[in-house]
Amino acid sequence: MGALNRGVGESWVQARQEKVISSRQVAEIITTDDDRRCLVCEPLDGVQVPIDDFSSHPSFHSSCRCTIGIVDKR
């Protein structure tokens, strides 16, 4: 999932530069809400991060099942 999330994030950075994604949209962290969710990811659920600076996106750990999605900024 980490490699997938990094690839998606990089494509979003390019889409933002090409004005395909609006400036009011951000990436939101989505955790897997079940009994296997780890203590590292649990507090990140719903956290919004800028799309423009992919380095600000969290690094998902090994065997992580969390992902990111595009939403309108709160």
SEMAR-286178 format. One record per residue (C-alpha): residue in three letters; z, x, y; residue number from 1; chain. Coordinates in steps of 0.001 Angstrom, whole numbers, plus 500000, padded with zeros to 6 digits. Example, Ala and Ser with C-alpha at 12.3 -4.5 7.8 and 13.67 -1.06 7.14 Angstrom:
2
ATOM;ALA;507800;512300;495500;1;A
ATOM;SER;507140;513670;498940;2;A
END
This chain:
74
ATOM;MET;500000;500000;500000;1;A
ATOM;GLY;500692;502877;502365;2;A
ATOM;ALA;497117;504171;502153;3;A
ATOM;LEU;495759;500655;502547;4;A
ATOM;ASN;497953;499998;505592;5;A
ATOM;ARG;496917;503290;507215;6;A
ATOM;GLY;493238;502493;506681;7;A
ATOM;VAL;493620;498991;508078;8;A
ATOM;GLY;495566;500341;511049;9;A
ATOM;GLU;492878;502901;511850;10;A
ATOM;SER;490202;500188;511747;11;A
ATOM;TRP;492313;498088;514134;12;A
ATOM;VAL;492560;501013;516569;13;A
ATOM;GLN;488753;501263;516556;14;A
ATOM;ALA;488386;497483;516920;15;A
ATOM;ARG;490744;497534;519923;16;A
ATOM;GLN;488720;500338;521532;17;A
ATOM;GLU;485567;498253;521034;18;A
ATOM;LYS;487361;495196;522495;19;A
ATOM;VAL;487053;493194;519253;20;A
ATOM;ILE;490845;492739;519130;21;A
ATOM;SER;492473;491338;522276;22;A
ATOM;SER;495078;493281;524252;23;A
ATOM;ARG;497616;490492;523635;24;A
ATOM;GLN;497578;491138;519892;25;A
ATOM;VAL;499904;493494;518039;26;A
ATOM;ALA;500584;494547;514468;27;A
ATOM;GLU;503516;492845;512768;28;A
ATOM;ILE;505317;494242;509747;29;A
ATOM;ILE;505473;491882;506787;30;A
ATOM;THR;507979;492632;504046;31;A
ATOM;THR;507959;491191;500557;32;A
ATOM;ASP;510776;488660;500618;33;A
ATOM;ASP;512254;488919;497144;34;A
ATOM;ASP;515082;490657;495308;35;A
ATOM;ARG;513052;493901;495054;36;A
ATOM;ARG;512809;494399;498839;37;A
ATOM;CYS;514487;497684;499722;38;A
ATOM;LEU;517093;498393;502401;39;A
ATOM;VAL;514596;500576;504299;40;A
ATOM;CYS;512108;497751;504806;41;A
ATOM;GLU;514406;494746;505129;42;A
ATOM;PRO;515229;495265;508850;43;A
ATOM;LEU;511524;495876;509678;44;A
ATOM;ASP;510364;492357;508755;45;A
ATOM;GLY;508727;490775;511797;46;A
ATOM;VAL;508883;493926;513956;47;A
ATOM;GLN;505851;494129;516228;48;A
ATOM;VAL;504187;497449;517069;49;A
ATOM;PRO;501218;498259;519328;50;A
ATOM;ILE;497792;498490;517737;51;A
ATOM;ASP;496487;501076;520222;52;A
ATOM;ASP;498796;503834;519041;53;A
ATOM;PHE;498645;503907;515251;54;A
ATOM;SER;501172;506749;515206;55;A
ATOM;SER;503783;504171;516260;56;A
ATOM;HIS;503251;502191;513044;57;A
ATOM;PRO;505955;502752;510452;58;A
ATOM;SER;505320;504998;507484;59;A
ATOM;PHE;505643;502886;504388;60;A
ATOM;HIS;507478;504703;501626;61;A
ATOM;SER;506350;505393;498089;62;A
ATOM;SER;506036;502230;495981;63;A
ATOM;CYS;506440;500102;499114;64;A
ATOM;ARG;505000;496594;498886;65;A
ATOM;CYS;505135;495816;502622;66;A
ATOM;THR;502097;495415;504823;67;A
ATOM;ILE;501026;494742;508414;68;A
ATOM;GLY;499104;491890;510008;69;A
ATOM;ILE;497665;491099;513436;70;A
ATOM;VAL;499505;488485;515512;71;A
ATOM;ASP;499769;487476;519158;72;A
ATOM;LYS;502473;489389;521011;73;A
ATOM;ARG;505757;487471;521411;74;A
END
